[in-house]
Amino acid sequence: MLVRDAGDSWSLVLQTDHGELAGQFARAWRPQPERMRSLDVLATRHDDGWFIWEKAPGLDAQGRPCSYLDVRIESHIAFYRAAITAIGEQDAYAGLLLSMHGTGIYQQRYGLQPSLVMSLAGEARQLVDDFVAQEESSQKRLAAELGVSDDERWHGYRLLQAWDRISLWASLNDLDERAEPDSQPYSTIQAVPFDGAEETLRIGSLGGRRGSIEPFPFGSEPVEFTLPRRVVPKRDWADADDFRADFGAAEVEVVTLTLEPA
């Protein structure tokens, strides 16, 4: 779950809804990359493993809605193992790249995002190391079986990271209609395959429900995307079940986000 502190409330986006938004970005990408059918499956379903946990999300150690970076590692790895298997059955190439995405989370997206850290990974280091070793071994074997070169699979991996991170930015941004433009520098995403090269994308809020990206990867005109979210008023919950009652009662609001060239 993606959790944003909205002052007197929590703005909450499910991982599965964030995945659907990533799929929207993939489908709007221009020019369309090769293997687009597989990449659409990958982007849209890359966080499907969270589905069971998000039916009854919990609280963190401070009593706040539990963020995606703060779940138990045993659960997190189970999410990814299940999703890798299920998505690989639908599309083997998508499953290969999802496996890379899962292991990349524990390795700062293979150097693309040094700040990315699962907060409890240090407490389960052996479990993490075993997961990474097993999946990376499977990745090499599956790539050979599919005839996928290293260049091709890393190209697809970097595309997913771009769509994932644009979706994370949107999910964690203030999308209220009266939101002010960003006063902070642009967020950046490095090594994004775009128009035959690798670019650094710069993303910023223009206020309200508008954002800008440079270079613009969705053609030449502004594009609209949709994202469901829940807003849950803050209070001191007695326990996780108390929070889940409020979460379950929260109205699902579908926000329309417009992205445009900077």
Backbone as numpy.savetxt, mean C-alpha at the origin, in Angstrom:
# Nx Ny Nz CAx CAy CAz Cx Cy Cz
-4.36 -1.82 8.34 -5.20 -0.64 8.34 -4.31 0.61 8.34
-4.71 1.59 7.57 -3.98 2.85 7.48 -4.67 3.85 8.40
-3.92 4.37 9.35 -4.47 5.17 10.44 -3.91 6.58 10.38
-4.81 7.59 10.29 -4.36 8.98 10.32 -5.03 9.69 11.48
-4.22 10.40 12.27 -4.73 11.19 13.37 -5.38 12.45 12.80
-6.70 12.54 12.93 -7.44 13.68 12.37 -7.91 14.64 13.47
-7.16 14.72 14.56 -7.50 15.64 15.64 -8.40 15.00 16.66
-9.71 15.18 16.50 -10.65 14.59 17.45 -11.20 13.26 16.96
-10.62 12.74 15.87 -11.07 11.47 15.31 -9.91 10.75 14.65
-10.15 9.49 14.28 -9.19 8.71 13.51 -9.76 8.48 12.12
-8.98 8.77 11.09 -9.36 8.46 9.72 -8.75 7.11 9.37
-9.58 6.13 9.00 -9.14 4.76 8.84 -9.44 4.26 7.43
-8.43 3.70 6.78 -8.57 3.12 5.45 -8.14 1.66 5.52
-8.97 0.76 5.07 -8.61 -0.65 5.07 -7.53 -0.92 4.04
-6.66 -1.89 4.34 -5.61 -2.27 3.39 -6.20 -2.74 2.07
-7.32 -3.44 2.12 -7.92 -3.93 0.89 -8.45 -2.77 0.04
-8.95 -1.72 0.67 -9.40 -0.54 -0.08 -8.21 0.24 -0.63
-7.16 0.31 0.16 -5.91 0.91 -0.32 -5.39 0.14 -1.54
-5.52 -1.19 -1.53 -5.10 -1.99 -2.67 -5.92 -1.68 -3.91
-7.22 -1.53 -3.74 -8.07 -1.19 -4.88 -7.67 0.17 -5.46
-7.31 1.11 -4.60 -6.84 2.41 -5.10 -5.54 2.25 -5.87
-4.62 1.42 -5.38 -3.39 1.15 -6.11 -3.71 0.57 -7.49
-4.74 -0.30 -7.57 -5.16 -0.84 -8.85 -5.70 0.25 -9.78
-6.41 1.22 -9.23 -6.87 2.34 -10.05 -5.69 3.10 -10.64
-4.65 3.31 -9.83 -3.46 3.99 -10.34 -2.80 3.18 -11.44
-2.73 1.87 -11.25 -2.12 1.00 -12.27 -2.88 1.10 -13.59
-4.21 1.06 -13.52 -5.00 1.09 -14.75 -4.96 2.44 -15.45
-4.69 3.50 -14.68 -4.63 4.85 -15.28 -3.23 5.21 -15.77
-2.24 4.38 -15.45 -0.83 4.67 -15.78 -0.64 4.78 -17.29
0.14 5.79 -17.73 0.43 5.99 -19.14 1.93 6.25 -19.34
2.54 5.57 -20.32 1.93 4.50 -21.13 1.76 3.23 -20.30
0.81 2.40 -20.72 0.57 1.15 -20.01 1.78 0.22 -20.14
2.24 -0.34 -19.02 3.39 -1.26 -19.09 3.01 -2.61 -19.69
4.02 -3.37 -20.06 3.77 -4.74 -20.51 3.25 -5.58 -19.34
2.60 -6.69 -19.68 1.99 -7.60 -18.70 0.97 -6.84 -17.82
0.23 -5.92 -18.44 -0.68 -5.08 -17.66 -1.75 -5.90 -16.95
-2.22 -6.96 -17.57 -3.26 -7.77 -16.93 -2.76 -8.33 -15.60
-1.54 -8.85 -15.60 -0.95 -9.38 -14.36 -0.70 -8.27 -13.35
-0.23 -7.12 -13.83 0.08 -6.02 -12.93 -1.18 -5.43 -12.31
-2.28 -5.46 -13.04 -3.56 -5.01 -12.49 -3.98 -5.92 -11.34
-3.89 -7.24 -11.55 -4.19 -8.20 -10.48 -3.30 -7.93 -9.28
-2.03 -7.75 -9.53 -1.05 -7.54 -8.46 -1.37 -6.28 -7.66
-1.53 -5.16 -8.34 -1.75 -3.90 -7.64 -3.05 -3.93 -6.84
-4.11 -4.42 -7.46 -5.41 -4.42 -6.82 -5.47 -5.37 -5.62
-4.78 -6.52 -5.73 -4.93 -7.56 -4.71 -3.71 -7.68 -3.79
-2.75 -6.75 -3.87 -1.49 -6.98 -3.16 -1.65 -6.99 -1.64
-2.74 -6.44 -1.10 -2.97 -6.49 0.34 -4.20 -7.30 0.71
-4.61 -8.22 -0.17 -5.77 -9.06 0.13 -5.57 -9.92 1.38
-4.32 -10.21 1.71 -4.06 -11.04 2.88 -4.54 -10.42 4.19
-4.76 -9.10 4.18 -5.22 -8.41 5.39 -6.71 -8.62 5.66
-7.42 -9.22 4.72 -8.88 -9.22 4.79 -9.41 -9.77 6.12
-8.88 -10.90 6.56 -9.41 -11.53 7.78 -9.15 -10.65 9.00
-7.92 -10.14 9.12 -7.58 -9.30 10.28 -8.46 -8.05 10.30
-8.72 -7.49 9.13 -9.47 -6.23 9.09 -10.97 -6.42 9.30
-11.43 -7.65 9.36 -12.81 -7.87 9.77 -13.00 -7.51 11.24
-11.90 -7.56 12.02 -11.96 -7.23 13.44 -10.63 -6.60 13.85
-10.34 -5.38 13.38 -9.04 -4.75 13.67 -8.89 -4.45 15.16
-7.64 -4.36 15.59 -7.38 -4.18 17.01 -6.77 -2.85 17.36
-6.29 -2.75 18.59 -5.64 -1.55 19.11 -4.15 -1.82 19.30
-3.35 -0.76 19.27 -1.93 -0.92 19.54 -1.67 -0.81 21.04
-0.41 -0.82 21.43 -0.06 -0.81 22.85 -0.49 0.48 23.54
-0.68 1.54 22.78 -1.11 2.83 23.35 -2.62 3.02 23.31
-3.35 2.00 22.87 -4.80 2.11 22.82 -5.34 2.82 21.60
-4.51 2.98 20.57 -4.94 3.61 19.33 -5.29 2.53 18.30
-6.08 2.85 17.29 -6.31 1.87 16.22 -4.97 1.40 15.67
-4.82 0.10 15.51 -3.53 -0.48 15.16 -3.19 -0.22 13.70
-2.08 0.46 13.47 -1.60 0.77 12.13 -0.99 -0.46 11.47
-0.91 -0.41 10.14 -0.34 -1.52 9.37 1.12 -1.81 9.73
1.82 -0.84 10.28 3.22 -1.05 10.65 3.38 -1.65 12.04
2.28 -1.80 12.78 2.37 -2.19 14.18 1.69 -3.52 14.51
1.29 -4.27 13.49 0.66 -5.57 13.76 1.73 -6.59 14.18
1.28 -7.67 14.82 2.19 -8.74 15.20 2.81 -9.35 13.95
4.09 -9.64 14.01 4.81 -10.15 12.85 4.28 -11.53 12.44
3.91 -12.36 13.41 3.36 -13.68 13.09 2.12 -13.53 12.20
1.27 -12.56 12.54 0.07 -12.32 11.74 0.44 -11.75 10.37
1.33 -10.80 10.37 1.71 -10.12 9.13 2.27 -11.11 8.11
3.17 -11.98 8.55 3.74 -12.97 7.63 2.68 -13.96 7.17
1.76 -14.32 8.06 0.66 -15.21 7.66 -0.20 -14.56 6.58
-0.45 -13.23 6.71 -1.21 -12.52 5.68 -0.55 -12.71 4.32
0.76 -12.47 4.29 1.46 -12.48 3.01 1.60 -13.89 2.44
1.84 -14.87 3.29 1.91 -16.24 2.78 0.59 -16.64 2.12
-0.52 -16.29 2.76 -1.83 -16.65 2.21 -2.08 -15.92 0.89
-1.76 -14.63 0.84 -2.01 -13.85 -0.37 -1.11 -14.30 -1.52
0.15 -14.59 -1.22 1.07 -15.05 -2.26 0.55 -16.33 -2.91
0.06 -17.25 -2.07 -0.48 -18.50 -2.59 -1.73 -18.26 -3.43
-2.68 -17.49 -2.90 -3.96 -17.28 -3.59 -3.76 -16.51 -4.90
-2.97 -15.46 -4.86 -2.79 -14.64 -6.06 -1.91 -15.37 -7.07
-0.95 -16.16 -6.59 -0.14 -16.96 -7.49 -0.96 -17.99 -8.24
-2.02 -18.51 -7.62 -2.90 -19.44 -8.30 -3.68 -18.75 -9.42
-4.02 -17.49 -9.21 -4.73 -16.73 -10.25 -3.79 -16.31 -11.36
-2.57 -15.85 -10.98 -1.63 -15.33 -11.96 -0.23 -15.52 -11.39
0.52 -16.43 -11.98 1.83 -16.79 -11.42 2.80 -15.62 -11.40
2.77 -14.79 -12.43 3.68 -13.63 -12.46 3.31 -12.64 -11.35
2.01 -12.40 -11.16 1.59 -11.52 -10.07 2.01 -12.10 -8.72
1.90 -13.42 -8.57 2.33 -14.05 -7.32 3.81 -13.89 -7.07
4.61 -13.98 -8.13 6.06 -13.77 -8.01 6.35 -12.37 -7.48
5.72 -11.36 -8.07 5.99 -9.98 -7.66 5.43 -9.69 -6.27
4.31 -10.35 -5.91 3.79 -10.16 -4.56 4.74 -10.75 -3.53
5.34 -11.88 -3.85 6.34 -12.45 -2.95 7.50 -11.46 -2.74
7.94 -10.83 -3.82 9.00 -9.83 -3.70 8.54 -8.64 -2.86
7.28 -8.26 -3.03 6.75 -7.16 -2.22 6.75 -7.53 -0.74
6.34 -8.77 -0.43 6.31 -9.20 0.96 7.68 -9.21 1.60
8.68 -9.74 0.90 10.03 -9.76 1.47 10.62 -8.35 1.48
10.23 -7.53 0.53 10.75 -6.16 0.48 10.32 -5.32 1.66
9.15 -5.61 2.22 8.69 -4.85 3.38 9.69 -4.95 4.53
10.34 -6.10 4.65 11.30 -6.30 5.73 12.72 -5.87 5.34
12.85 -5.28 4.16 14.17 -4.84 3.69 14.08 -3.45 3.07
13.20 -2.62 3.66 13.05 -1.23 3.24 12.82 -1.12 1.73
11.95 -1.99 1.24 11.62 -2.05 -0.19 12.90 -2.20 -1.02
13.79 -3.04 -0.54 15.08 -3.28 -1.20 15.81 -1.96 -1.48
15.81 -1.11 -0.45 16.56 0.13 -0.52 15.80 1.31 -1.08
14.56 1.10 -1.55 13.80 2.20 -2.13 13.17 3.10 -1.08
13.00 2.60 0.15 12.40 3.39 1.22 13.08 3.06 2.55
14.22 3.69 2.83 14.98 3.37 4.05 14.19 3.59 5.34
13.16 4.43 5.31 12.41 4.72 6.53 11.37 3.65 6.89
11.14 2.70 6.00 10.08 1.70 6.23 10.54 0.66 7.25
9.82 0.57 8.37 10.16 -0.38 9.43 8.87 -0.91 10.05
8.75 -2.23 10.11 7.70 -2.85 10.91 8.14 -2.77 12.37
7.33 -2.14 13.21 7.78 -1.79 14.55 8.13 -3.00 15.41
7.52 -4.16 15.16 7.75 -5.34 16.00 8.68 -6.36 15.35
9.29 -6.00 14.21 10.13 -6.96 13.48 11.33 -7.40 14.30
11.89 -6.50 15.09 13.06 -6.84 15.89 12.79 -7.91 16.92
11.53 -8.03 17.35 11.16 -9.03 18.35 10.92 -10.41 17.74
10.90 -10.47 16.41 10.64 -11.74 15.73 11.64 -11.93 14.59
12.90 -11.63 14.87 13.92 -11.60 13.83 14.09 -12.94 13.14
14.07 -14.04 13.88 14.26 -15.34 13.24 13.10 -15.66 12.30
11.89 -15.32 12.74 10.72 -15.55 11.90 10.82 -14.74 10.61
11.24 -13.50 10.73 11.41 -12.63 9.56 12.48 -13.19 8.63
13.63 -13.57 9.20 14.74 -14.08 8.39 14.33 -15.35 7.64
13.59 -16.22 8.32 13.15 -17.46 7.67 12.18 -17.17 6.53
11.25 -16.26 6.77 10.28 -15.87 5.73 10.99 -15.31 4.51
11.91 -14.38 4.74 12.62 -13.76 3.62 13.44 -14.80 2.85
14.16 -15.65 3.56 15.00 -16.65 2.89 14.16 -17.62 2.07
13.06 -18.10 2.64 12.21 -19.05 1.93 11.57 -18.42 0.70
11.07 -17.21 0.84 10.40 -16.57 -0.29 11.40 -16.17 -1.38
12.57 -15.68 -1.00 13.55 -15.30 -2.02 14.03 -16.51 -2.80
14.15 -17.65 -2.12 14.49 -18.88 -2.83 13.39 -19.26 -3.82
12.13 -19.13 -3.39 10.99 -19.44 -4.26 10.92 -18.48 -5.44
11.26 -17.23 -5.19 11.22 -16.23 -6.26 12.18 -16.59 -7.40
13.37 -16.98 -7.06 14.35 -17.35 -8.09 13.88 -18.56 -8.88
13.34 -19.54 -8.16 12.86 -20.76 -8.83 11.67 -20.45 -9.75
10.71 -19.65 -9.26 9.53 -19.34 -10.06 9.89 -18.47 -11.26
10.79 -17.52 -11.08 11.20 -16.68 -12.20 11.82 -17.53 -13.30
12.63 -18.51 -12.92 13.24 -19.40 -13.92 12.17 -20.22 -14.63
11.19 -20.72 -13.88 10.12 -21.52 -14.48 9.29 -20.69 -15.47
9.08 -19.41 -15.15 8.26 -18.54 -15.99 9.06 -17.89 -17.11
10.38 -18.04 -17.07 11.21 -17.38 -18.07 11.26 -15.87 -17.89
11.17 -15.42 -16.65 11.17 -13.99 -16.33 12.58 -13.57 -15.94
13.14 -12.61 -16.65 14.50 -12.15 -16.35 14.50 -11.31 -15.07
15.70 -11.15 -14.50 15.82 -10.29 -13.32 15.39 -8.87 -13.64
15.77 -8.36 -14.80 15.39 -6.99 -15.16 13.87 -6.85 -15.21
13.20 -7.85 -15.76 11.74 -7.76 -15.89 11.05 -7.81 -14.54
11.50 -8.70 -13.67 10.80 -8.80 -12.39 11.07 -7.59 -11.50
12.27 -7.02 -11.57 12.54 -5.83 -10.78 11.82 -4.61 -11.34
11.63 -4.59 -12.66 10.83 -3.53 -13.28 9.39 -3.58 -12.74
8.79 -4.78 -12.74 7.44 -4.93 -12.22 7.36 -4.62 -10.73
8.37 -5.04 -9.99 8.41 -4.75 -8.55 8.40 -3.24 -8.30
9.21 -2.50 -9.04 9.29 -1.05 -8.82 7.99 -0.36 -9.21
7.31 -0.87 -10.23 6.00 -0.30 -10.57 5.03 -0.48 -9.41
4.99 -1.68 -8.83 4.09 -1.91 -7.70 4.43 -0.98 -6.55
5.71 -0.78 -6.27 6.08 0.10 -5.16 5.57 1.51 -5.41
5.62 1.97 -6.66 5.12 3.30 -6.97 3.62 3.39 -6.73
2.85 2.42 -7.25 1.40 2.46 -7.07 1.03 2.32 -5.60
1.73 1.46 -4.91 1.49 1.26 -3.47 1.74 2.55 -2.70
2.85 3.22 -2.99 3.21 4.40 -2.21 2.35 5.61 -2.56
1.92 5.73 -3.81 0.98 6.81 -4.13 -0.32 6.58 -3.37
-0.75 5.31 -3.31 -1.97 4.98 -2.58 -1.81 5.21 -1.08
-0.64 4.88 -0.54 -0.39 5.16 0.88 -0.44 6.67 1.14
0.16 7.44 0.26 0.14 8.90 0.41 -1.31 9.39 0.45
-2.13 8.93 -0.49 -3.52 9.36 -0.55 -4.29 8.91 0.69
-4.06 7.67 1.11 -4.81 7.11 2.24 -4.47 7.79 3.55
-3.26 8.31 3.66 -2.81 8.94 4.90 -2.81 10.46 4.83
-3.31 11.01 3.72 -3.35 12.46 3.56 -4.69 12.99 4.09
-4.70 14.29 4.40 -5.93 14.93 4.83 -6.79 15.19 3.60
-7.84 14.40 3.42 -8.70 14.52 2.25 -10.02 15.20 2.56
-10.07 15.96 3.67 -11.27 16.74 3.94 -11.38 17.87 2.92
-12.61 18.23 2.60 -12.84 19.23 1.57 -12.22 20.58 1.90
-12.06 20.88 3.20 -11.49 22.18 3.61 -10.02 22.09 3.96
-9.37 20.98 3.63 -7.95 20.80 3.97 -7.09 21.85 3.26
-6.09 22.32 3.97 -5.16 23.30 3.41 -4.12 22.60 2.55
-3.52 23.33 1.58 -2.42 22.73 0.80 -1.25 22.37 1.71
-0.42 21.44 1.25 0.76 21.04 2.01 1.66 22.24 2.26
2.09 22.37 3.51 3.11 23.38 3.81 4.49 22.74 3.84
4.53 21.40 3.77 5.78 20.66 3.79 6.26 20.39 2.36
7.54 20.04 2.18 8.03 19.69 0.85 7.29 18.48 0.30
7.36 18.31 -1.01 6.73 17.17 -1.65 7.24 15.86 -1.06
6.36 14.85 -1.04 6.81 13.48 -0.82 7.45 12.98 -2.11
8.45 12.14 -1.99 9.14 11.65 -3.18 9.15 10.13 -3.21
9.07 9.58 -4.42 9.17 8.15 -4.67 10.25 7.96 -5.72
11.30 7.25 -5.36 12.45 7.13 -6.25 12.37 5.89 -7.13
13.15 5.93 -8.21 13.35 4.78 -9.11 12.04 4.22 -9.65
11.16 5.11 -10.12 9.87 4.70 -10.68 10.01 4.51 -12.19
9.75 3.32 -12.71 9.79 3.13 -14.17 8.70 3.96 -14.84
9.11 4.87 -15.71 8.14 5.77 -16.32 8.65 6.27 -17.65
7.88 5.95 -18.72 8.16 6.47 -20.05 9.58 6.13 -20.50
9.99 4.88 -20.25 11.28 4.41 -20.73 12.47 4.76 -19.87
12.23 5.37 -18.71 13.33 5.74 -17.82 12.90 5.47 -16.38
13.80 5.78 -15.44 13.44 5.72 -14.02 13.43 7.14 -13.48
12.30 7.53 -12.91 12.10 8.90 -12.46 11.87 8.94 -10.95
12.08 10.10 -10.36 11.66 10.37 -9.00 10.36 11.15 -9.06
9.28 10.54 -8.56 7.99 11.23 -8.54 7.90 12.12 -7.30
7.33 13.29 -7.48 7.12 14.24 -6.39 5.61 14.45 -6.24
5.10 14.20 -5.04 3.66 14.25 -4.78 3.38 15.28 -3.71
2.35 16.10 -3.92 1.98 17.08 -2.91 0.50 17.35 -2.91
-0.01 17.85 -1.78 -1.43 18.20 -1.67 -1.64 19.63 -2.13
-2.71 19.83 -2.90 -3.10 21.16 -3.36 -4.24 21.72 -2.52
-4.61 20.99 -1.48 -5.72 21.40 -0.63 -7.00 20.72 -1.06
-7.94 20.64 -0.13 -9.18 19.93 -0.42 -8.90 18.49 -0.78
-9.46 18.05 -1.87 -9.26 16.67 -2.32 -8.52 16.65 -3.65
-7.48 17.48 -3.72 -6.68 17.59 -4.93 -5.20 17.42 -4.57
-4.48 16.75 -5.47 -3.04 16.57 -5.30 -2.35 16.70 -6.64
-1.04 16.87 -6.59 -0.25 16.98 -7.82 0.87 15.96 -7.82
1.23 15.51 -9.01 2.37 14.61 -9.19 3.21 15.13 -10.35
4.51 15.12 -10.16 5.45 15.53 -11.21 6.63 14.56 -11.23
6.99 13.98 -12.39 6.25 14.02 -13.65 4.92 13.30 -13.51
3.95 13.67 -14.34 2.59 13.17 -14.20 2.43 11.87 -14.98
2.11 10.77 -14.30 2.11 9.46 -14.97 0.76 9.01 -15.50
-0.23 9.91 -15.52 -1.58 9.51 -15.91 -2.06 10.24 -17.17
-1.16 10.51 -18.10 -1.54 11.23 -19.31 -1.26 12.71 -19.15
-2.14 13.55 -19.63 -1.90 14.99 -19.57 -2.97 15.77 -18.84
-4.07 15.11 -18.48 -5.20 15.79 -17.84 -5.40 15.27 -16.42
-6.00 16.08 -15.54 -6.34 15.60 -14.19 -7.18 14.33 -14.24
-6.97 13.46 -13.27 -7.68 12.17 -13.21 -8.28 12.02 -11.82
-9.51 11.50 -11.76 -10.19 11.28 -10.49 -10.08 9.82 -10.05
-9.89 9.64 -8.75 -9.82 8.32 -8.15 -10.73 8.31 -6.92
-11.16 7.13 -6.51 -12.05 7.03 -5.35 -11.43 6.15 -4.27
-11.73 6.51 -3.02 -11.17 5.79 -1.88 -12.19 5.76 -0.74
-12.61 4.56 -0.27 -13.47 4.48 0.91 -12.65 4.68 2.19
-13.24 5.33 3.16 -12.59 5.48 4.47 -13.66 5.54 5.55
-13.23 5.37 6.78 -14.10 5.48 7.94 -13.51 6.51 8.88
-14.35 7.33 9.49 -13.91 8.29 10.49 -14.53 7.89 11.82
-13.65 7.57 12.79 -14.10 7.10 14.09 -13.70 8.12 15.15
-14.66 8.71 15.87 -14.32 9.67 16.93 -13.39 9.06 17.97
-12.46 9.85 18.46 -11.53 9.38 19.48 -12.23 9.23 20.83
-11.85 8.19 21.53 -12.21 8.02 22.94 -11.31 6.96 23.53
-11.35 6.80 24.82 -10.58 5.76 25.49 -11.39 4.47 25.47
-10.99 3.54 24.59 -11.73 2.28 24.50 -11.32 1.34 25.63
-12.28 0.62 26.16 -12.00 -0.32 27.26 -11.12 -1.46 26.79
-11.34 -1.90 25.55 -10.55 -2.99 24.98 -10.77 -3.00 23.47
-10.16 -3.96 22.80 -10.26 -4.02 21.34 -11.70 -4.24 20.89
-12.47 -5.03 21.63 -13.86 -5.27 21.24 -14.68 -3.98 21.33
-14.36 -3.15 22.30 -15.04 -1.86 22.45 -14.76 -0.99 21.21
-13.50 -0.96 20.79 -13.14 -0.23 19.57 -13.83 -0.81 18.35
-13.86 -2.13 18.24 -14.46 -2.77 17.07 -15.93 -2.41 16.92
-16.62 -2.20 18.05 -18.03 -1.80 17.98 -18.14 -0.43 17.30
-17.27 0.51 17.67 -17.29 1.83 17.04 -16.87 1.75 15.58
-15.85 0.93 15.32 -15.37 0.76 13.94 -16.48 0.19 13.06
-17.17 -0.83 13.56 -18.23 -1.46 12.79 -19.42 -0.54 12.54
-19.63 0.42 13.45 -20.76 1.34 13.32 -20.43 2.54 12.46
-19.15 2.75 12.14 -18.75 3.94 11.40 -19.24 3.87 9.96
-19.73 4.99 9.46 -20.19 5.07 8.08 -18.99 5.03 7.14
-19.14 4.33 6.03 -18.09 4.29 5.02 -18.31 5.46 4.06
-17.34 6.35 4.01 -17.40 7.52 3.14 -16.50 7.28 1.93
-17.01 7.46 0.73 -16.20 7.31 -0.48 -15.73 8.70 -0.91
-14.43 8.91 -0.82 -13.81 10.19 -1.13 -13.33 10.17 -2.58
-13.55 11.26 -3.30 -13.02 11.41 -4.65 -11.79 12.29 -4.62
-10.67 11.74 -5.05 -9.39 12.45 -5.08 -9.03 12.77 -6.53
-8.68 14.03 -6.79 -8.25 14.44 -8.12 -6.74 14.67 -8.11
-6.04 13.98 -8.97 -4.60 14.18 -9.15 -4.35 14.86 -10.48
-3.43 15.81 -10.49 -3.18 16.60 -11.68 -1.69 16.90 -11.83
-1.29 17.32 -13.03 0.14 17.67 -13.22 0.52 18.83 -12.32
1.76 18.82 -11.84 2.23 19.92 -10.98 2.42 21.19 -11.81
